[in-house]
Amino acid sequence: MAWKRNPAPKSVYRRQLSAQLKELHDQSGKTLAEVGAIIEVNQGSLSRIMNGDRGTSPVLVKALLDCYGVTDAAVREDILDLVRADQARSKKWWRKYSAVINTTQYGGYLELEQSATALRSYEPQLVPGLLQTREYARQVITAMRVDLDAKQVEALVDVRMNRQAILAREDSPPPKLWAVIDEAAFRRIESKPAVLKEQLEHLLDVEPRPNITLQLLPFGIGFHPGLYGSFMLMGFPEPNPDVVWVENLTNSVYFEGSDDVGRYTEVFDHLRASALGPPETRSRIKNMLKEL
């Protein structure tokens, strides 16, 4: 598998900008050296911009559009909108939590999650972070991150709660979240009935949203292909490829190769086919609450 360590992934907008600039460049018939000489930009810097490895500015892109002979006002504005959107994305709400996020090594994940249009999550042990209550998140982070002090734990809880805003955002369509959760995730915290009760009630509250699909994977199905562990499949607007994010104890990695994404997609499809349907999942959660 091709994997990348602790990435700072390109935003969706930067990927789209890269694709459009490459197309214009190919159509122009010019070399990068020729373009760089015309707009007075180092060839190496220009290559990184073309590949989406670094951001750029409206001024530089306007110079590129002039060089490529793009005069259509609508086309120019669409491309410049991508530049502005990428710049806006660089103003990350989680920047004030940079110290603790660096410790958890998932700043790159937040970059991707914020621009995703579809999220398919499989969790064998925990409720997905986007669906956790504050107290559940606090209990989980405290137990898993024994290297953090109370203040750092609370900072990570804040990050997790702030992430959830994307599911109800109004400035752009919220992503569609499809979560398959193993029954073990609920049984694991039966020793903390108050925490479990609040978490189950929260799931019942958010599940009716049209952009959220929730399925429970019961113990009764036995062994299954999800035993390798949790993962998140993230989808983006065309032409941006899907990405798989996998997190472990010391690192977080993402896979973007079509073969890797295809294998995880196949596993997710198998898991959701084996899991209880959304209505049955809702009934099972209600029964769990009665048991409490």
C-alpha positions as CSV (number, residue, x, y, z in Angstrom):
1,M,0.0,0.0,0.0
2,A,1.2,3.5,-0.8
3,W,0.9,5.5,2.4
4,K,1.8,9.0,3.6
5,R,2.9,10.0,7.1
6,N,1.4,12.9,9.0
7,P,0.4,14.7,5.8
8,A,-0.7,18.3,5.4
9,P,-3.1,17.4,2.5
10,K,-4.0,19.7,-0.3
11,S,-7.4,21.3,0.1
12,V,-10.1,20.4,-2.3
13,Y,-9.9,23.9,-3.8
14,R,-6.2,23.6,-4.3
15,R,-6.6,20.3,-6.1
16,Q,-9.2,21.8,-8.4
17,L,-7.0,24.8,-9.0
18,S,-4.0,22.5,-9.8
19,A,-6.1,20.6,-12.3
20,Q,-7.3,23.7,-14.1
21,L,-3.8,25.3,-14.2
22,K,-2.3,22.2,-15.6
23,E,-4.9,22.0,-18.3
24,L,-4.3,25.6,-19.3
25,H,-0.6,25.1,-19.3
26,D,-0.8,22.0,-21.5
27,Q,-3.0,23.9,-24.0
28,S,-0.6,26.8,-24.1
29,G,2.3,24.7,-25.4
30,K,4.7,26.7,-23.3
31,T,7.3,25.1,-21.0
32,L,7.4,25.9,-17.3
33,A,10.6,27.8,-17.8
34,E,9.0,30.0,-20.5
35,V,6.0,30.7,-18.3
36,G,8.3,31.4,-15.3
37,A,10.3,33.9,-17.3
38,I,7.2,35.7,-18.6
39,I,5.6,36.1,-15.1
40,E,9.0,36.4,-13.3
41,V,8.4,33.4,-11.0
42,N,11.0,30.8,-10.2
43,Q,10.4,27.6,-12.1
44,G,10.5,25.4,-9.0
45,S,7.9,27.6,-7.2
46,L,5.7,27.5,-10.3
47,S,6.0,23.7,-10.4
48,R,4.9,23.4,-6.8
49,I,1.9,25.7,-7.5
50,M,0.9,23.7,-10.5
51,N,1.1,20.5,-8.5
52,G,-0.9,22.0,-5.7
53,D,2.0,21.5,-3.2
54,R,1.8,25.2,-2.2
55,G,-0.7,27.9,-2.2
56,T,-0.7,31.0,-4.3
57,S,-2.3,34.4,-4.6
58,P,-4.9,36.0,-6.9
59,V,-2.2,38.4,-8.3
60,L,0.1,35.5,-9.4
61,V,-2.8,33.5,-10.8
62,K,-4.0,36.6,-12.8
63,A,-0.5,36.8,-14.3
64,L,-0.7,33.1,-15.2
65,L,-4.1,33.6,-16.8
66,D,-2.8,36.5,-18.8
67,C,0.2,34.4,-19.9
68,Y,-2.1,31.6,-21.0
69,G,-4.4,34.0,-22.9
70,V,-7.5,33.4,-20.8
71,T,-9.8,36.4,-21.4
72,D,-13.2,34.9,-20.6
73,A,-14.3,36.9,-17.5
74,A,-16.4,34.0,-16.1
75,V,-13.6,31.5,-16.4
76,R,-11.1,33.8,-14.8
77,E,-13.4,34.5,-11.9
78,D,-14.1,30.8,-11.3
79,I,-10.4,30.1,-11.1
80,L,-9.7,33.0,-8.9
81,D,-12.5,31.9,-6.6
82,L,-10.6,28.7,-6.1
83,V,-7.6,30.6,-5.0
84,R,-9.6,32.7,-2.6
85,A,-11.3,29.6,-1.2
86,D,-8.0,27.9,-0.6
87,Q,-6.7,31.0,1.2
88,A,-9.8,31.1,3.4
89,R,-9.3,27.4,4.2
90,S,-5.8,28.3,5.5
91,K,-7.4,30.3,8.3
92,K,-8.0,27.1,10.3
93,W,-10.3,27.4,13.4
94,W,-8.1,24.7,15.1
95,R,-4.9,26.8,14.9
96,K,-5.2,27.8,18.5
97,Y,-5.1,24.2,19.4
98,S,-1.9,23.5,17.4
99,A,0.2,22.4,20.3
100,V,-2.1,19.6,21.3
101,I,-3.1,18.7,17.7
102,N,0.6,18.3,16.9
103,T,0.8,15.9,19.8
104,T,-2.1,13.9,18.3
105,Q,-0.8,14.1,14.8
106,Y,-4.1,14.6,13.1
107,G,-4.0,18.2,11.8
108,G,-3.9,16.7,8.3
109,Y,-7.1,14.9,9.0
110,L,-8.9,18.1,10.0
111,E,-7.9,19.6,6.7
112,L,-9.5,16.8,4.8
113,E,-12.6,16.5,7.0
114,Q,-13.5,20.2,6.6
115,S,-13.7,20.0,2.8
116,A,-15.2,16.5,2.4
117,T,-18.6,16.1,1.0
118,A,-19.0,12.4,2.1
119,L,-17.7,10.6,5.2
120,R,-18.0,6.9,5.6
121,S,-16.8,5.8,9.0
122,Y,-16.3,2.3,10.5
123,E,-15.6,2.1,14.2
124,P,-15.2,-1.2,16.0
125,Q,-14.5,0.2,19.5
126,L,-15.8,3.8,19.8
127,V,-18.6,6.1,18.7
128,P,-17.2,8.2,15.8
129,G,-15.8,11.5,17.0
130,L,-18.3,13.5,14.9
131,L,-21.2,11.9,16.9
132,Q,-19.7,11.9,20.4
133,T,-21.0,13.8,23.4
134,R,-18.7,16.0,25.3
135,E,-18.5,13.8,28.3
136,Y,-18.1,10.6,26.2
137,A,-15.2,12.4,24.3
138,R,-13.6,13.4,27.6
139,Q,-13.8,9.9,29.0
140,V,-12.3,8.4,25.7
141,I,-9.5,10.9,25.4
142,T,-8.6,10.7,29.1
143,A,-8.3,6.9,28.9
144,M,-6.5,6.7,25.6
145,R,-4.1,9.6,25.9
146,V,-2.4,8.9,29.2
147,D,0.5,11.2,28.1
148,L,-1.7,14.3,28.2
149,D,-2.6,16.4,31.3
150,A,-6.1,17.5,32.1
151,K,-5.8,20.9,30.3
152,Q,-4.6,19.2,27.1
153,V,-7.4,16.6,27.3
154,E,-9.9,19.4,27.5
155,A,-8.4,21.1,24.5
156,L,-8.8,18.0,22.5
157,V,-12.4,17.7,23.7
158,D,-13.0,21.2,22.4
159,V,-11.5,20.3,19.0
160,R,-13.7,17.2,18.8
161,M,-16.8,19.3,19.6
162,N,-15.9,22.0,17.1
163,R,-15.4,19.4,14.4
164,Q,-19.1,18.5,14.7
165,A,-20.2,21.9,13.4
166,I,-19.6,20.7,9.8
167,L,-22.6,18.3,10.1
168,A,-25.0,21.2,10.5
169,R,-23.2,24.0,8.7
170,E,-25.2,26.5,6.7
171,D,-22.6,28.3,4.6
172,S,-22.2,25.2,2.4
173,P,-23.9,21.8,2.1
174,P,-22.9,19.7,5.1
175,P,-21.1,16.4,4.4
176,K,-23.1,13.1,4.3
177,L,-21.9,11.0,7.2
178,W,-22.5,7.2,7.0
179,A,-21.3,5.5,10.2
180,V,-21.1,1.8,10.9
181,I,-20.5,1.2,14.6
182,D,-19.7,-2.2,16.2
183,E,-21.9,-3.2,19.1
184,A,-18.7,-3.3,21.2
185,A,-18.5,0.5,21.1
186,F,-21.7,0.6,23.2
187,R,-21.1,-2.4,25.5
188,R,-17.6,-1.1,26.3
189,I,-19.0,1.8,28.5
190,E,-21.9,-0.1,30.2
191,S,-19.9,0.4,33.4
192,K,-20.6,4.2,33.1
193,P,-24.4,4.2,32.6
194,A,-24.8,7.9,32.8
195,V,-22.2,8.5,30.0
196,L,-23.7,5.7,27.9
197,K,-27.3,7.0,28.4
198,E,-26.4,10.5,27.3
199,Q,-24.5,9.2,24.3
200,L,-27.3,6.9,23.1
201,E,-29.8,9.7,23.5
202,H,-27.6,12.0,21.5
203,L,-27.4,9.4,18.7
204,L,-31.2,9.2,18.6
205,D,-31.3,13.0,18.4
206,V,-28.9,13.4,15.4
207,E,-29.8,10.2,13.5
208,P,-33.0,11.7,11.8
209,R,-30.9,14.3,10.0
210,P,-31.0,13.7,6.3
211,N,-27.2,13.8,6.0
212,I,-26.6,11.2,8.7
213,T,-27.0,7.4,8.3
214,L,-26.2,5.3,11.4
215,Q,-25.9,1.5,11.4
216,L,-25.0,-0.9,14.3
217,L,-22.9,-4.0,13.6
218,P,-24.2,-6.7,16.0
219,F,-22.0,-9.2,17.7
220,G,-24.1,-11.9,16.1
221,I,-22.5,-11.6,12.7
222,G,-19.3,-13.1,14.0
223,F,-16.0,-12.5,12.2
224,H,-16.0,-9.9,9.5
225,P,-13.5,-7.9,7.3
226,G,-13.6,-4.9,9.6
227,L,-11.5,-6.7,12.2
228,Y,-8.4,-5.0,10.9
229,G,-9.6,-1.8,12.7
230,S,-11.3,1.6,12.2
231,F,-11.0,3.7,9.1
232,M,-12.6,6.8,7.5
233,L,-13.4,7.1,3.8
234,M,-13.6,10.7,2.7
235,G,-15.2,11.8,-0.6
236,F,-14.7,15.1,-2.4
237,P,-16.2,16.9,-5.3
238,E,-15.0,15.8,-8.8
239,P,-12.2,15.6,-9.9
240,N,-10.7,15.1,-6.5
241,P,-10.1,11.4,-5.5
242,D,-11.4,9.8,-2.4
243,V,-9.0,9.3,0.5
244,V,-8.9,6.7,3.3
245,W,-7.6,7.8,6.7
246,V,-6.3,5.3,9.3
247,E,-5.1,6.2,12.7
248,N,-3.0,4.1,15.1
249,L,-1.2,4.6,18.4
250,T,1.8,6.6,17.2
251,N,0.8,7.9,13.8
252,S,-1.9,8.7,11.3
253,V,-1.7,7.9,7.6
254,Y,-3.9,8.4,4.6
255,F,-4.2,6.3,1.4
256,E,-5.2,7.9,-1.8
257,G,-4.4,5.3,-4.4
258,S,-7.4,3.9,-6.3
259,D,-6.5,0.3,-5.4
260,D,-6.3,1.2,-1.7
261,V,-9.5,3.2,-1.7
262,G,-11.2,0.5,-3.6
263,R,-10.3,-2.2,-1.1
264,Y,-11.5,-0.1,1.9
265,T,-14.7,0.8,0.0
266,E,-15.4,-2.9,-0.6
267,V,-14.9,-3.6,3.1
268,F,-17.2,-0.7,4.1
269,D,-19.9,-2.0,1.7
270,H,-19.6,-5.5,3.2
271,L,-19.9,-4.0,6.7
272,R,-23.0,-1.9,6.0
273,A,-24.6,-4.9,4.3
274,S,-24.0,-7.0,7.4
275,A,-25.1,-4.3,9.9
276,L,-28.6,-3.5,11.1
277,G,-30.5,-1.1,8.9
278,P,-31.1,2.4,10.2
279,P,-34.6,1.7,11.5
280,E,-33.4,-1.5,13.3
281,T,-30.4,0.4,14.6
282,R,-32.7,3.0,16.1
283,S,-34.8,0.3,17.7
284,R,-31.7,-1.4,19.1
285,I,-30.5,1.9,20.7
286,K,-33.9,2.4,22.3
287,N,-33.7,-1.1,23.7
288,M,-30.2,-0.3,25.1
289,L,-31.6,2.7,26.8
290,K,-34.4,0.6,28.4
291,E,-31.8,-1.8,29.7
292,L,-30.1,1.1,31.5
